[in-house]
């Protein structure tokens, strides 16, 4: 929102549907398939695509809850605002906001750690120096004006989606083999170990879908959020799900899953195996994808910190906005430093699982918040996306079940 005369400058509604979709697809794809395809294949082999399908269904049930709540309350630190509106406990609001920040910070650190394998193809430096360079340079981009940083991310999004499209196009050469092997995606009914492995892959797949929900945290900067936000959420989730399932299936058919799991640049290996071209081309696209994921996470983290502070739940200095770029510069600086420390200190696998579990807790809380708000029969403002009453219950159940399976597997 525009700052009032004589007051501190605020955020500005500049972002269109195109901006929003580019942001949503960028934060989701950059955070997922390029980094974790090898981890997913190593956990459950040919069953990995089914884990992505289960995760997509669970995410879709929750997307409608985000669409309604996001159009009811188009503000930064959105999840915290939803919890506040439903339960009216300040401590719970702060806890939810900090959980969102922590999960997004872990996600960005996971992407930064995963970028090392791809960037190392071009830059023969020790991993920690690559991480430092990546995080600081992307931090500088995230400090630009929001339209500039998101358009930068948007160009990178087009490049990373093109990379996945190249994998799919090259995979068409597998012809009937990819179709004939589809039954291998389903584990035997009574194979407990296989289903447990699939549960672990579903958790990794949840991490790969993290991002679409972050659209609600730029709602305060969207033009016409009541129309733009629901469209952006569903377009982002749909495009991502189709790309992921096709790419992961082509990957495990083209390259043995154990070999994928050992590769530091798994999609580059798939591309090489399918086309005979060197690792260079797909590794370059993967570098763009992972850098993009870091930028868009930094943008989101800063907006949540800004929103929490603007609501009076965190120190006021976090609301400080740069007078020229109109971005929350102090909050962005905190995000950069925390991501850098976490990336260097914690292994990739552990980061991804923590981020996915935190996201599922957030999803459960958001669905529960909408259930409570609807139970009060409060009249929704004009233009709010109408989520059917059964959907938040389904979203709550699915998020909780996946979380329980992840703890048991």
Residue pairs with C-beta under 8 A, 6 or more apart in sequence:
1 10
1 11
1 12
1 13
1 220
2 9
2 10
2 12
3 9
3 10
3 321
8 319
8 320
8 321
9 321
9 323
9 326
10 321
10 326
11 76
11 146
11 220
11 221
11 303
11 306
11 321
11 326
11 328
12 146
12 221
12 326
13 220
13 221
13 222
13 223
14 146
14 147
14 221
14 223
15 23
15 146
15 147
15 150
15 218
15 221
15 222
15 223
15 228
16 222
16 223
16 228
17 228
17 231
17 232
18 154
19 147
19 150
19 151
19 154
20 215
20 218
20 222
20 228
20 229
20 231
20 232
21 232
21 235
21 236
22 150
22 151
22 153
22 154
22 157
22 158
23 150
23 153
23 154
23 157
23 214
23 215
23 218
23 296
23 299
24 211
24 212
24 214
24 215
24 232
24 233
24 235
24 236
25 157
25 161
25 236
25 239
25 240
26 153
26 154
26 156
26 157
26 160
26 211
26 292
26 293
26 295
26 296
27 153
27 210
27 211
27 212
27 214
27 292
27 293
27 296
27 297
27 300
28 208
28 209
28 210
28 211
28 212
28 236
28 237
28 240
29 157
29 160
29 161
29 164
29 211
29 240
29 243
29 289
29 293
30 111
30 156
30 157
30 160
30 211
30 289
30 290
30 291
30 292
30 293
30 294
30 296
31 107
31 110
31 111
31 207
31 208
31 210
31 211
31 293
31 297
32 207
32 208
32 209
32 210
32 211
32 240
32 244
33 164
33 208
33 243
33 244
33 247
33 248
33 267
34 114
34 118
34 160
34 163
34 267
34 286
34 289
34 290
35 110
35 111
35 114
35 115
35 290
35 293
35 348
36 114
36 204
36 207
36 208
36 352
37 247
37 248
37 251
37 260
37 266
37 267
37 270
38 260
38 261
38 262
38 263
38 266
39 204
39 261
39 348
39 349
39 352
40 48
40 51
40 52
40 201
40 204
40 205
40 208
40 248
41 48
41 248
41 251
41 252
41 257
41 260
41 261
41 266
42 257
42 258
42 260
42 261
42 262
43 197
43 200
43 201
43 204
44 51
44 194
44 197
44 198
44 200
44 201
45 197
45 252
45 257
45 258
46 181
46 184
46 185
46 252
46 257
47 185
47 186
47 187
47 194
47 197
47 198
47 201
48 201
48 248
48 252
48 257
49 185
49 245
49 248
49 249
49 252
50 185
50 186
50 187
50 198
50 201
51 198
51 199
51 201
51 202
51 204
51 205
52 201
52 202
52 205
52 208
52 241
52 244
52 245
52 248
53 241
53 245
54 198
54 202
54 205
54 402
55 202
55 205
55 206
55 208
55 209
55 402
56 205
56 209
56 237
56 240
56 241
56 244
56 245
57 398
58 206
58 363
58 395
58 398
58 399
58 402
59 206
59 209
59 212
59 237
59 241
60 237
60 241
61 391
61 394
61 395
61 398
62 213
62 363
62 366
62 367
62 395
62 398
62 399
63 212
63 213
63 233
63 234
63 237
64 385
64 387
64 388
64 391
64 392
64 395
65 366
65 367
65 370
65 387
65 391
65 392
65 395
66 213
66 215
66 216
66 233
66 366
67 229
67 230
67 233
67 234
67 385
67 387
68 370
68 380
68 384
68 385
68 386
68 387
69 78
69 82
69 216
69 366
69 369
69 370
69 373
70 78
70 215
70 216
70 219
70 225
70 229
70 230
70 233
70 385
71 225
71 226
71 229
71 230
71 383
71 384
71 385
72 85
72 373
72 380
72 381
72 384
73 81
73 82
73 85
73 219
74 216
74 219
74 220
74 222
74 225
74 226
74 229
75 81
75 219
75 220
75 307
76 217
76 218
76 219
76 220
76 303
76 304
76 306
76 307
76 310
77 97
77 100
77 217
77 303
77 304
77 305
77 306
77 307
77 308
77 310
77 311
77 313
78 216
78 217
78 219
78 307
79 96
79 97
79 100
79 216
79 217
79 362
79 365
79 366
80 93
80 94
80 96
80 97
80 100
80 304
80 307
80 308
80 311
80 313
81 93
81 307
81 311
82 365
82 366
82 369
82 370
83 92
83 93
83 96
83 365
83 366
83 369
84 90
84 92
84 93
84 311
85 369
85 373
86 368
86 369
86 370
86 372
86 373
87 93
87 369
87 372
90 313
93 311
93 313
94 308
94 313
94 314
96 362
96 365
97 304
97 307
97 308
97 313
97 314
98 308
99 358
99 361
99 362
100 217
100 304
100 362
101 301
101 304
101 305
101 308
102 358
103 210
103 354
103 355
103 358
103 359
103 362
104 214
104 297
104 300
104 301
104 304
105 297
105 301
105 335
105 338
105 339
105 342
106 342
106 351
106 354
106 355
106 358
107 207
107 210
107 211
107 293
107 297
107 351
107 355
108 293
108 294
108 297
108 298
108 301
108 335
108 339
108 343
109 339
109 342
109 343
109 346
109 351
110 207
110 348
110 351
110 352
110 355
111 290
111 293
111 294
111 297
112 131
112 134
112 135
112 290
112 294
112 339
112 343
113 131
113 343
113 346
113 347
113 348
113 351
114 290
114 348
115 130
115 131
115 134
115 287
115 290
115 291
115 294
116 127
116 130
116 131
116 264
117 263
117 264
117 265
118 264
118 265
118 268
118 283
118 286
118 287
118 290
119 130
119 134
119 287
119 290
120 127
120 130
120 264
121 265
121 268
121 279
121 280
121 283
122 280
122 283
122 284
122 287
123 130
125 133
128 344
131 340
131 343
131 344
132 340
132 344
134 291
134 294
135 294
135 336
135 339
135 340
135 343
136 336
136 340
138 291
138 294
138 295
138 298
139 298
139 332
139 333
139 335
139 336
139 339
141 149
141 152
141 153
141 295
142 149
142 295
142 298
142 299
142 302
142 327
142 332
142 335
142 336
143 149
143 322
143 325
143 327
143 329
143 332
144 152
144 325
144 327
145 324
145 325
145 326
145 327
146 218
146 221
146 299
146 325
146 326
146 327
148 325
149 295
149 299
149 327
150 296
150 299
152 295
153 292
153 295
153 296
153 299
156 288
156 289
156 291
156 292
156 295
157 292
159 285
159 288
159 289
160 285
160 286
160 288
160 289
160 292
161 239
161 243
162 285
163 267
163 282
163 285
163 286
163 288
163 289
164 243
164 247
165 243
166 271
166 282
166 285
167 247
167 250
167 251
167 267
167 270
167 271
167 274
167 282
168 243
168 246
168 247
168 250
170 250
170 271
170 274
170 275
171 178
171 246
171 247
171 250
171 253
171 254
171 274
173 274
174 250
174 253
174 254
174 274
177 253
178 249
178 250
178 253
181 253
185 249
187 194
187 195
187 198
188 194
196 408
196 409
197 409
199 402
199 405
199 406
199 408
199 409
200 406
200 409
202 402
202 405
202 406
203 353
203 356
203 357
203 402
203 405
203 406
203 409
204 352
204 353
204 356
205 244
206 356
206 359
206 360
206 402
207 352
207 353
207 355
207 356
207 359
208 244
209 237
209 240
209 241
209 244
210 355
210 356
210 359
211 236
211 240
211 293
211 296
212 233
212 236
212 237
212 240
213 233
213 359
213 362
213 363
213 366
214 296
214 297
214 300
215 229
215 232
215 233
215 236
216 229
216 233
217 300
217 303
217 304
217 307
218 299
218 300
218 303
219 225
219 229
220 303
220 307
221 303
222 228
222 229
226 383
226 384
226 385
227 383
229 385
230 385
247 267
250 270
250 274
251 260
251 266
251 267
251 270
252 260
254 270
254 273
254 274
255 266
255 269
255 270
255 273
259 269
260 266
260 269
260 270
263 269
265 279
265 282
265 283
265 286
267 282
267 286
268 279
268 281
268 282
268 283
268 286
269 279
270 282
271 277
271 279
271 281
271 282
272 278
272 279
272 282
294 339
297 335
297 339
298 332
298 335
298 336
298 339
299 332
301 331
301 332
301 335
301 339
302 327
302 328
302 331
302 332
302 334
302 335
303 328
303 331
305 314
305 318
305 328
305 331
305 334
305 335
306 318
306 319
306 321
306 328
306 331
308 314
308 318
309 315
309 316
309 317
309 318
309 319
309 331
310 319
317 330
318 328
318 330
318 331
318 334
319 328
320 328
320 329
320 330
321 327
321 328
321 329
322 328
322 329
342 351
353 406
356 406
357 403
357 406
357 407
360 399
360 400
360 402
360 403
360 406
361 403
363 395
363 399
364 396
364 399
364 400
364 403
366 395
367 392
367 393
367 395
367 396
367 399
368 392
368 396
370 387
370 392
371 392
371 393
371 396
374 389
374 392
380 386
